[in-house]
Structures are given as C-alpha cells and as structure tokens.
Amino acid sequence: MTYKSALQAVADPMRLQILERLREGPRPAGQIAAGLPVTRPAVSQHLKVLKDAGLIEERREGTRRIYAANPAALGELRAFIDGLWRDALNAFADFTDKTEDSK
C-alpha cells in the first residue's frame, strides 16, 4: 500500500463512510450496504477500491464475503499523516526561532 492510493481511496465520502463502518468490526457486504444511499453494486465497487488500496481485507465464509479494516495499512497511513504533522510543527518552530532571532 502506498499512502497516495490510500488517500485517493478515502477522498471519496462514500468510501470513507464504508471504512468508518468497518472500524466497528468485520462485516459482510450486505450489512455494510444497509442504510447507505447507494446501491449494493456501488458499495461493492467502493469495497474493491478500498481493497485495491490495501485499506481493507476480504475473507470468504461460504458464499459471503466478510470485509475488515487492515490495521497494518491504516498504521502506514497514520505514519504518513503523523510525518506531515511533525514536519509542519518543525517548520513552524524554525520560523518562530528565526523570528525571535531577528528581534
């Protein structure tokens, strides 16, 4: 998984909503789709994008497919976002240090 594909996958509000549902635990596609304002085939397409990005995993139980969030991939995404945050804070600290030095 690359952070770029993960960010592109969750940029879609419906995929983000699906991923949020999977935070609560593994679910079959029908349960994920219940109550969403899109068709089941549309949910399946969104699940495929999330799976291709590595954010979710799929396992079969008979004829059902059970989807779950991929903790390792979410950890990689979090590490990327934490890095952005750390870089922004360091840049701000450097800026304030330079501002203080120029006074």
C-alpha positions as CSV (number, residue, x, y, z in Angstrom):
1,M,0.0,0.0,0.0
2,T,1.2,3.5,-0.8
3,Y,-0.1,6.5,1.1
4,K,-1.1,8.0,-2.3
5,S,-3.5,5.2,-3.2
6,A,-4.9,5.2,0.4
7,L,-5.5,8.9,0.3
8,Q,-7.2,8.7,-3.1
9,A,-9.4,5.9,-1.8
10,V,-10.6,7.7,1.3
11,A,-11.0,11.0,-0.6
12,D,-14.4,9.8,-1.7
13,P,-17.0,10.4,1.0
14,M,-18.8,7.1,0.5
15,R,-15.6,5.1,0.7
16,L,-14.7,7.0,3.9
17,Q,-18.1,6.2,5.3
18,I,-17.7,2.5,4.4
19,L,-14.3,2.5,6.1
20,E,-15.7,4.1,9.2
21,R,-18.3,1.3,9.4
22,L,-15.5,-1.3,9.2
23,R,-13.8,0.4,12.2
24,E,-16.5,-1.2,14.3
25,G,-15.5,-4.6,13.1
26,P,-15.7,-7.1,10.2
27,R,-19.0,-7.1,8.3
28,P,-20.5,-8.7,5.2
29,A,-21.1,-6.6,2.2
30,G,-24.9,-6.6,2.8
31,Q,-24.5,-5.2,6.3
32,I,-22.1,-2.6,5.1
33,A,-24.6,-1.5,2.4
34,A,-27.6,-1.4,4.7
35,G,-28.8,2.2,5.1
36,L,-26.3,3.7,2.6
37,P,-27.8,5.9,-0.1
38,V,-26.2,3.9,-2.9
39,T,-26.9,0.5,-4.4
40,R,-25.3,-2.7,-3.3
41,P,-23.3,-3.0,-6.6
42,A,-22.0,0.6,-5.9
43,V,-20.9,-0.5,-2.4
44,S,-19.1,-3.5,-4.0
45,Q,-17.3,-1.2,-6.3
46,H,-16.3,1.1,-3.4
47,L,-15.1,-2.0,-1.4
48,K,-12.9,-3.0,-4.4
49,V,-11.2,0.4,-4.4
50,L,-10.6,0.2,-0.7
51,K,-9.3,-3.4,-1.1
52,D,-7.0,-2.4,-4.0
53,A,-5.6,0.4,-1.9
54,G,-4.9,-2.1,0.8
55,L,-7.1,-0.4,3.4
56,I,-9.4,-3.4,3.8
57,E,-9.2,-7.2,3.7
58,E,-11.7,-9.7,2.5
59,R,-12.3,-13.3,3.6
60,R,-14.9,-15.8,2.5
61,E,-17.3,-17.6,4.7
62,G,-19.2,-19.9,2.5
63,T,-20.9,-17.7,-0.1
64,R,-20.4,-14.5,1.9
65,R,-17.5,-12.1,1.8
66,I,-16.5,-10.6,5.1
67,Y,-14.7,-7.3,5.0
68,A,-12.5,-5.8,7.7
69,A,-10.2,-2.8,8.1
70,N,-6.5,-3.6,7.5
71,P,-4.7,-2.4,10.7
72,A,-1.3,-2.5,9.1
73,A,-2.4,-0.3,6.2
74,L,-4.1,2.1,8.5
75,G,-0.9,2.3,10.5
76,E,1.1,3.2,7.4
77,L,-1.5,5.9,6.5
78,R,-1.3,7.2,10.1
79,A,2.5,7.2,10.0
80,F,2.4,9.3,6.8
81,I,-0.1,11.8,8.3
82,D,1.9,11.9,11.6
83,G,5.0,12.8,9.4
84,L,3.1,15.6,7.7
85,W,2.1,17.0,11.1
86,R,5.6,16.6,12.5
87,D,7.1,18.4,9.5
88,A,4.6,21.2,9.8
89,L,5.3,21.7,13.5
90,N,9.1,21.7,12.9
91,A,8.7,24.2,10.1
92,F,6.6,26.4,12.4
93,A,9.2,26.1,15.2
94,D,12.0,27.0,12.8
95,F,10.0,30.0,11.6
96,T,9.4,31.2,15.2
97,D,13.0,30.7,16.1
98,K,14.1,32.8,13.2
99,T,11.6,35.5,14.0
100,E,12.8,35.6,17.6
101,D,16.4,35.8,16.5
102,S,15.7,38.8,14.2
103,K,14.2,40.9,17.1
